[in-house]
Amino acid sequence: MIITLVGSVKQEADWRRWTELLTSRGHLVFEAGRYGTVGKDIEQSDWDRVTKVHHEKIELSHLVLVIPKPDGSVGEHTTVDILHARKYDIPVFTVFDYDSRFNG
């Protein structure tokens, strides 16, 4: 299954953990491809390009998994990613849903 991870890129360790776990279970995993903060680590033009590529990854996916922030919320960019997936009828779950639905 092709799975794209979405969520706060400030949580790089969570992205890595989920990428490793899902890959070890036989999934092809797309992730952000760039981590950091716009204006601090990433120029806006680079961020826009990475976002476009990330949306293309979503369009190729069978499933999108959301890595929420530590408080359980999602930010503006993650919401845009979720809406993009729904536009193409791609199922969206949180990583917690994935654990309970597919491994419970």
C-alpha positions in Angstrom: 0.0 0.0 0.0 1.2 3.5 -0.7 0.9 5.7 2.3 1.6 9.5 2.6 2.3 10.9 6.0 1.1 14.5 6.8 1.5 16.6 9.9 3.8 19.1 11.6 7.3 18.9 10.1 8.6 20.2 13.4 8.1 16.6 14.6 10.7 15.0 12.5 11.4 12.2 14.9 7.7 11.1 14.7 7.9 11.1 10.9 11.0 9.0 11.0 9.5 6.5 13.5 6.3 6.1 11.4 8.2 5.9 8.1 10.4 3.1 9.6 7.4 1.2 11.1 5.2 1.4 8.0 8.1 0.5 5.7 8.9 -2.5 7.9 5.3 -3.6 7.5 5.7 -3.6 3.7 4.2 -0.2 2.8 5.7 2.3 0.4 5.8 5.5 2.5 5.9 9.1 1.2 6.9 11.8 3.7 7.4 15.5 3.7 10.8 15.5 2.1 11.8 18.7 3.9 11.7 19.6 7.6 11.9 23.0 9.4 10.2 26.3 9.6 9.5 28.7 6.8 11.6 31.9 7.2 14.0 30.2 9.6 15.1 26.9 7.9 13.3 27.1 4.6 12.7 29.8 2.0 9.0 30.4 1.1 9.7 29.5 -2.6 11.2 26.2 -1.5 8.3 25.5 0.8 5.8 26.1 -2.0 7.7 23.7 -4.3 7.8 21.0 -1.5 4.1 21.5 -0.8 3.3 21.0 -4.5 5.3 17.8 -4.6 3.8 16.6 -1.4 0.3 17.0 -2.8 1.4 15.0 -5.9 2.5 12.2 -3.5 -0.9 12.4 -1.8 -2.6 12.0 -5.2 -0.6 8.8 -5.7 -1.5 7.3 -2.3 -4.0 4.7 -1.2 -4.1 6.2 2.3 -3.0 9.4 4.1 -1.9 9.1 7.8 -1.9 12.2 9.9 0.7 12.7 12.6 -1.0 15.1 15.0 0.9 17.6 17.2 1.6 16.4 20.8 -1.6 18.1 21.9 -3.6 16.2 19.3 -4.3 19.1 17.1 -3.3 19.7 13.4 -2.1 22.9 11.9 -3.1 24.9 8.9 -0.8 23.2 6.4 -1.9 19.7 7.6 -5.5 20.7 7.2 -4.8 21.8 3.6 -3.1 18.4 3.0 -6.1 16.6 4.5 -8.5 18.5 2.3 -6.4 17.8 -0.7 -6.6 14.0 0.0 -10.4 14.2 0.5 -10.7 16.0 -2.9 -9.3 12.9 -4.5 -11.3 10.5 -2.2 -8.2 9.2 -0.5 -8.9 7.9 3.0 -7.4 9.9 5.8 -6.7 8.5 9.3 -4.5 9.6 12.2 -1.6 7.3 13.1 -3.6 6.3 16.2 -6.5 5.2 13.9 -4.0 3.2 11.9 -2.8 1.3 14.9 -6.3 0.4 16.1 -7.8 -0.3 12.6 -5.0 -2.2 11.0 -3.1 -3.7 14.0 -5.7 -3.9 16.7 
